[in-house]
Amino acid sequence: MILLPPSNWDDALIGIFKQLGITETYGKLAVDEIGGGRPASGLPVVSKRQAANHIRNLHAQGITFNYLLNGVHFNGREFTKTG
């Protein structure tokens, strides 16, 4: 069985993930350009810089990170050059 827990952007969890043999996690900012599958009200507010540092720290421990992109509707923007 592969356990794939969400990240809450807390670097203290990285050691626990490592101990448990977790090699991958995922997360989402409370507010971003796309929106997604996790309700913002339940997410900690961190900056893009804090998130980037957290992801770097995960990678340093051999843990990959997936950013959650579950936008419902992009009004066709995803098919444009700027989108």
N, C-alpha and C positions, 0 to 999 in steps of 0.2 A: 504494500500500500504506500502511495506517495501522499504526504501531507503537504498541502500548499496553503499556508496561512496568509491572511492579509497583513500588510505592514501598517502600523499606526505612526510611523515616522520616528519612533523612539529607538535611538541607537543602543539602548540597554538591552533590547531584544535580540540584537545580532548575535551576541554570545550564546543566548539560549537557543536560537535557531541553529547555530553551529553545533551545540551539544546534542541537539535532537536529530541531527543529520539532515536538517532542512536545507535544500539546495536552491530553492526558488520561492519568491514571494511576490505579491502584487500590491498595488495601492493606487490612490487617486487623491488629488488635491481637493479640498472642500469647494474651491471655486476655480474653474478653468474655462477655456474657450469652448469646450465641447460638451461638458456635462457627462453624466455617466451613471453606471449601475449602482452607485452607493449614495445614499441620501446625505447631503451636505450637513444636515443637522447632527449627524452621528460621527462626523469626521473632525479630527483635530485641525486647527488652522495653522498651517506652516507656509513659509514663503517658498518660492521656486528655488531659491538658493539653498534653503534648509533641506528641501527635498533632494536636490542635486548632491549635496554633501552626504546625505543618508544613503543614497544609491551608490555613491563612490565607496562608502564604508562597507556596504553589503558586498560589492564587487571585490573589495580587498580581501574579504573572507571567503570568496568563491561562491557567493550566493547571487543568483541572477534576479533581476527585477523586471516585472511586467507592469506597464502603466495601463490602467483600466480605461478603455475607450468604449463606452456603451451608449453613445449618443443615439437618441431615438430618431431624430430627423435633422438633417443639415440643410434643408431647402435646396438641395442640388449643389451646394458649394463644394462638396467633395469631388465633384467632377470638373471643377474649373482650375485653371493654372494657379490662381492665388489661394484657392481653397485647399 
